Amino acid sequence: MKRLKFKKEACIGCQLCAQVCSAMKEGIFCPDKARIGIETYYDKGELRYADNYCILCGICAKNCPVEAITLTDHIEVDEDKCIGCGVCAEKCPKHVVKIREDKAKICDTCGGDPTCVKTCPQNALTFE
């Protein structure tokens, strides 16, 4: 199964991945609404990275009480089944499941063709 990979040494912190993700999935250029979060920040003078994206571990799907989340070669949320209870978000080890408008929002790697990977100018994101 292919997964998103992040090469921090290549990242310049431009946030294009989050911009394009939010535009594609939420219809607005707003990194806070993105389903991926790659951030750079300084800590005691050193450049650090916070990489928050779905690692396809399946814990959210295993814990969904209404079986609204499935994992095949990507995560899929059936919004008709999802009750917005937040159990998936609580159990996610990477804290990347968000509850918005009473529905779970998770990176689905754009159905296996992630736009964030195609957009990254430094090739810091790959899908392999």
Order of alpha helices (4+ residues) and beta strands (2+ residues): beta-alpha-beta-beta-alpha-beta-beta-alpha-beta-beta-alpha-beta
